[in-house]
Amino acid sequence: MTLIELIRTKASKSKKRIVLPEAEKDIRVVRAGIKLLDEGYAEPVLLGSREVVKKLAGDNGDNLPDALKVLPYADPATEDEKYEFYKEKLKHKNLDSARLKELCVNPLFTAGWMLATGRADAAVAGSIASTGDVIVSALRTVGVAEGSGLVSSTFLMEMPNGRVFSYADCAVVPYPDSEQLASIALDTGRTHQMLTESEPVIAFLSFSTKGSARHERVDLVQNAVELAKSKNTGWRIDGEFQFDTAAVPGIAARKAPESQVRGDANVFIFPNLDAGNIAYKITERLAGATATGPILQGLNEPYMDLSRGCSVDDIVNTACVAALMA
């Protein structure tokens, strides 16, 4: 059984309520909702007018099941409650009444409001909206989780031989400082452990291995390693490593013989978004890995982002990951 098959199986047992806020404009979202319902992976909730969503489905040769829940994001019955929620949640923003009313009919914010008020267990968006819009909606509704320094992302990379790695950050934080990099590593370790049921072995990557090069970027990674170690003494965490030292036991034995990682890392922390994004795409395209993500982490509730080039199965898989994180 592949990892994603395992995740789908686990999701089907949890029956979490997954809200999909882009259903009016994207047939992929509608089809994902239908598949989630038909396969029993979750209890999907599409946001939008049922008439509009039904027409979109019909125009594309699909039938909208009566059992598939479709709720309006612009609902007079909940407008006052949403207005007061946003007013309190965003009081530091000093938003005027007109702006607050706009948020009341915003599908991305409505999805976040549903999470924050217990009306849903997780949200999945981004097939149309930008990553920035998804993250802003999540931050201003569910907020950052206690113990996490920021919102970041990770990708699960399942290799053709069945091995699974986590890569971070590949989608959100362009140039993290040492504290942010340490936070990304610890959040990624938790995500990896939750989804794979294996203990994370975390390697901080660099163009240097254990001081073989001197540069301010190397110093940044070294500082992040020490911060992460100070906050978690149970996992094997080390760096800075060049990739081969982190991933190949024979090379690790020569270049970092005293490290506990020993070339056995399953969580790779990249020093910046350039490296992380390039690496996951190379691994996916040239090594034939299956990439699941970006998985947003560090939020109070799971609000997942999608690539705008996502497939129906990508949406379904992300919803199943969100269900396990709920």
VMD Tcl script that draws the C-alpha trace (Angstrom):
set ca {
  {0.00 0.00 0.00}
  {1.39 3.40 -0.98}
  {1.49 6.26 1.51}
  {-1.34 8.14 -0.19}
  {-3.46 4.97 -0.18}
  {-2.77 4.65 3.53}
  {-3.70 8.29 4.11}
  {-6.96 7.85 2.17}
  {-7.80 4.73 4.19}
  {-7.21 6.54 7.46}
  {-9.23 9.54 6.30}
  {-12.18 7.32 5.45}
  {-12.30 6.22 9.10}
  {-12.28 9.76 10.47}
  {-15.17 11.16 8.38}
  {-14.01 14.77 8.83}
  {-15.96 17.71 7.43}
  {-13.84 19.26 4.67}
  {-14.93 22.62 3.28}
  {-14.07 23.44 -0.35}
  {-14.70 27.15 -0.95}
  {-13.99 27.39 -4.71}
  {-16.81 25.16 -5.97}
  {-18.69 27.81 -7.99}
  {-15.80 28.43 -10.37}
  {-13.84 25.19 -10.66}
  {-15.20 21.88 -11.89}
  {-12.14 20.15 -10.41}
  {-13.32 21.16 -6.95}
  {-16.83 19.88 -7.65}
  {-15.49 16.57 -8.96}
  {-13.21 16.27 -5.91}
  {-16.20 16.84 -3.65}
  {-18.13 14.13 -5.49}
  {-15.21 11.71 -5.19}
  {-14.68 12.43 -1.49}
  {-18.36 11.69 -0.91}
  {-18.62 8.63 -3.17}
  {-15.43 7.02 -1.83}
  {-16.29 7.87 1.77}
  {-13.00 9.66 2.45}
  {-14.64 12.65 4.11}
  {-17.83 14.67 4.45}
  {-17.24 17.40 1.84}
  {-18.95 20.77 2.07}
  {-18.90 22.90 -1.08}
  {-19.35 26.64 -0.73}
  {-21.55 28.45 -3.22}
  {-25.03 28.59 -4.66}
  {-26.34 25.07 -5.19}
  {-27.91 26.20 -8.47}
  {-24.61 27.61 -9.75}
  {-22.62 24.56 -8.68}
  {-25.21 22.20 -10.17}
  {-25.10 24.08 -13.48}
  {-21.29 23.96 -13.52}
  {-21.41 20.22 -12.96}
  {-24.04 19.69 -15.64}
  {-22.21 21.83 -18.19}
  {-19.21 19.55 -17.72}
  {-21.12 16.29 -17.93}
  {-21.36 15.59 -14.19}
  {-24.35 15.06 -11.93}
  {-24.35 16.80 -8.55}
  {-25.45 14.23 -5.95}
  {-28.31 15.25 -3.69}
  {-26.26 14.02 -0.73}
  {-23.38 16.42 -1.48}
  {-23.71 19.37 0.86}
  {-23.53 22.81 -0.78}
  {-23.75 25.87 1.48}
  {-23.89 29.53 0.43}
  {-20.93 31.66 1.45}
  {-23.16 34.74 1.16}
  {-25.86 33.72 3.65}
  {-28.07 36.39 5.31}
  {-28.76 33.95 8.15}
  {-25.10 33.99 9.25}
  {-24.00 37.44 8.10}
  {-24.41 39.11 11.49}
  {-22.48 36.33 13.26}
  {-19.67 36.47 10.71}
  {-19.56 40.26 10.90}
  {-19.07 40.18 14.68}
  {-16.49 37.39 14.36}
  {-14.37 39.35 11.87}
  {-14.83 42.57 13.81}
  {-13.39 40.96 16.95}
  {-10.78 38.82 15.22}
  {-9.42 41.70 13.14}
  {-9.90 44.61 15.53}
  {-6.17 45.32 15.35}
  {-6.64 45.99 11.62}
  {-9.22 48.76 12.24}
  {-11.32 47.64 9.28}
  {-14.35 49.77 8.42}
  {-17.87 48.37 8.16}
  {-17.79 48.11 4.37}
  {-14.63 45.98 4.43}
  {-16.03 43.71 7.15}
  {-19.17 43.17 5.09}
  {-17.01 42.22 2.11}
  {-15.34 39.53 4.20}
  {-18.78 38.15 5.14}
  {-19.35 37.16 1.50}
  {-15.78 36.04 0.78}
  {-15.65 32.25 0.27}
  {-12.06 31.86 1.52}
  {-12.79 33.81 4.71}
  {-16.08 31.96 5.13}
  {-14.19 28.66 5.05}
  {-11.86 29.96 7.77}
  {-14.80 31.17 9.85}
  {-16.33 27.71 9.59}
  {-13.11 26.17 10.89}
  {-12.72 28.66 13.71}
  {-16.32 28.18 14.88}
  {-16.42 24.38 14.64}
  {-18.63 24.17 11.55}
  {-15.91 22.29 9.65}
  {-12.80 20.32 10.52}
  {-10.52 21.40 7.67}
  {-10.48 23.55 4.54}
  {-8.84 23.09 1.14}
  {-8.45 25.97 -1.34}
  {-6.04 27.37 -3.90}
  {-7.08 25.78 -7.18}
  {-8.08 29.32 -8.22}
  {-6.88 31.57 -5.40}
  {-3.20 32.38 -4.94}
  {-1.18 30.90 -2.09}
  {-0.99 34.39 -0.59}
  {-4.77 34.77 -0.54}
  {-5.23 31.34 1.02}
  {-2.67 32.03 3.74}
  {-4.08 35.49 4.54}
  {-7.58 34.01 4.85}
  {-6.26 31.29 7.16}
  {-4.17 33.62 9.31}
  {-7.02 36.10 9.79}
  {-9.53 33.44 10.80}
  {-7.90 30.41 12.46}
  {-4.52 32.01 13.24}
  {-1.10 30.55 14.07}
  {-0.92 27.54 16.38}
  {0.56 27.88 19.84}
  {4.17 26.77 19.83}
  {4.65 27.54 16.14}
  {6.53 30.58 14.95}
  {4.99 30.97 11.52}
  {3.04 29.34 8.71}
  {5.19 27.23 6.40}
  {4.77 24.28 4.08}
  {6.08 20.80 3.50}
  {5.86 18.24 0.71}
  {5.64 14.50 1.25}
  {7.86 12.88 -1.37}
  {7.14 9.18 -1.94}
  {9.88 7.53 -3.98}
  {9.27 4.68 -6.46}
  {10.84 2.26 -3.93}
  {8.31 3.28 -1.28}
  {10.58 5.45 0.86}
  {8.96 8.68 2.05}
  {10.71 11.97 2.74}
  {9.52 15.40 3.81}
  {10.90 18.52 2.12}
  {10.47 22.00 3.63}
  {9.91 24.82 3.07}
  {9.07 24.60 -0.63}
  {6.18 27.04 -1.04}
  {5.77 29.77 1.59}
  {8.76 31.39 3.36}
  {11.29 32.74 0.83}
  {14.33 33.43 3.02}
  {13.79 32.29 6.62}
  {16.02 33.55 9.40}
  {17.43 31.12 11.97}
  {14.40 31.17 14.26}
  {12.02 30.70 11.34}
  {14.12 27.87 9.93}
  {14.09 26.11 13.30}
  {10.31 26.52 13.51}
  {9.89 25.13 9.99}
  {11.99 22.10 10.93}
  {10.05 21.29 14.10}
  {6.66 21.77 12.44}
  {7.78 19.58 9.54}
  {8.93 16.90 11.95}
  {5.51 16.88 13.60}
  {3.75 16.74 10.24}
  {6.02 13.93 9.03}
  {5.42 11.89 12.17}
  {1.66 12.41 12.03}
  {1.27 11.41 8.39}
  {3.87 8.66 8.04}
  {3.85 7.24 11.58}
  {7.65 7.21 11.52}
  {9.96 9.22 13.73}
  {11.51 12.19 11.96}
  {15.26 12.33 11.42}
  {15.87 15.97 10.53}
  {18.76 17.29 8.43}
  {19.35 21.00 7.87}
  {20.84 21.39 4.40}
  {23.50 23.79 3.14}
  {26.38 24.01 0.68}
  {28.59 23.30 3.71}
  {29.00 20.24 5.93}
  {29.88 20.86 9.55}
  {31.82 24.04 8.93}
  {33.55 22.99 5.70}
  {32.70 26.44 4.34}
  {32.47 29.82 6.03}
  {29.66 32.15 5.04}
  {26.85 34.09 6.69}
  {24.32 31.71 5.11}
  {26.15 28.79 6.76}
  {26.06 30.63 10.09}
  {22.29 31.08 9.71}
  {21.74 27.34 9.25}
  {24.10 26.45 12.11}
  {22.16 28.76 14.43}
  {18.87 27.21 13.32}
  {20.20 23.73 14.12}
  {21.09 24.76 17.67}
  {17.70 26.42 18.19}
  {15.83 23.34 16.95}
  {17.91 21.03 19.13}
  {17.26 23.18 22.20}
  {13.49 22.93 21.65}
  {13.37 19.19 20.91}
  {15.81 16.82 22.52}
  {14.03 13.61 21.54}
  {14.50 13.57 17.77}
  {17.71 13.17 15.81}
  {18.35 16.67 14.48}
  {21.60 17.88 12.96}
  {23.34 19.92 10.31}
  {24.54 21.83 8.52}
  {24.89 19.14 5.83}
  {25.38 18.95 2.13}
  {22.65 16.73 0.75}
  {24.83 13.65 0.21}
  {25.99 13.70 3.83}
  {22.36 13.84 4.99}
  {21.16 11.05 2.69}
  {24.03 8.59 2.10}
  {25.32 6.63 5.12}
  {28.74 5.94 3.59}
  {29.39 9.61 2.90}
  {28.04 10.59 6.34}
  {30.48 8.18 7.96}
  {33.37 10.03 6.31}
  {32.19 13.63 6.48}
  {30.14 13.71 9.72}
  {31.06 10.57 11.70}
  {29.92 11.97 15.06}
  {26.47 13.01 13.87}
  {23.43 11.00 15.01}
  {21.76 11.49 11.64}
  {24.26 9.10 9.99}
  {23.00 9.70 6.46}
  {19.57 8.42 7.46}
  {17.53 11.66 7.24}
  {13.89 11.50 6.22}
  {13.14 15.20 6.77}
  {15.17 17.68 4.72}
  {15.12 21.35 5.70}
  {16.24 23.62 2.88}
  {17.88 26.98 3.65}
  {15.53 28.96 1.41}
  {12.57 28.67 -0.92}
  {14.76 28.65 -4.04}
  {16.47 25.45 -2.96}
  {13.37 23.75 -1.59}
  {11.10 24.44 -4.55}
  {13.74 23.44 -7.10}
  {14.60 20.26 -5.17}
  {11.07 18.94 -4.84}
  {10.37 19.48 -8.54}
  {13.62 17.77 -9.55}
  {12.82 14.84 -7.25}
  {9.32 14.60 -8.69}
  {10.23 14.92 -12.37}
  {13.59 13.15 -12.61}
  {13.40 10.62 -9.77}
  {9.73 9.76 -10.32}
  {8.62 10.68 -6.81}
  {4.98 11.32 -5.97}
  {4.71 14.75 -4.36}
  {1.85 15.47 -1.96}
  {1.54 19.12 -0.99}
  {2.13 21.87 -0.31}
  {0.89 20.94 3.16}
  {0.45 24.12 5.18}
  {1.57 23.80 8.79}
  {1.71 26.04 11.83}
  {-2.00 26.97 11.79}
  {-4.52 26.46 14.60}
  {-6.69 24.42 12.24}
  {-5.78 22.68 8.95}
  {-6.36 25.06 6.07}
  {-4.62 23.54 3.04}
  {-3.31 25.24 -0.07}
  {-3.38 23.78 -3.59}
  {-1.34 24.35 -6.70}
  {-3.41 26.09 -9.35}
  {-2.35 23.30 -11.70}
  {-3.77 20.63 -9.39}
  {-5.76 17.63 -10.57}
  {-8.94 16.25 -9.03}
  {-6.87 13.55 -7.31}
  {-4.52 16.21 -5.93}
  {-7.50 17.93 -4.29}
  {-8.79 14.62 -2.92}
  {-5.35 13.71 -1.55}
  {-4.91 17.12 0.06}
  {-8.37 16.85 1.64}
  {-7.42 13.45 3.07}
  {-4.18 14.87 4.50}
  {-6.20 17.73 6.01}
  {-8.58 15.20 7.57}
  {-5.71 13.46 9.34}
  {-4.34 16.79 10.58}
  {-7.73 17.91 11.92}
}
mol new
graphics top color blue
foreach p $ca { graphics top sphere $p radius 0.5 }
foreach p [lrange $ca 0 end-1] q [lrange $ca 1 end] { graphics top cylinder $p $q radius 0.2 }
display resetview
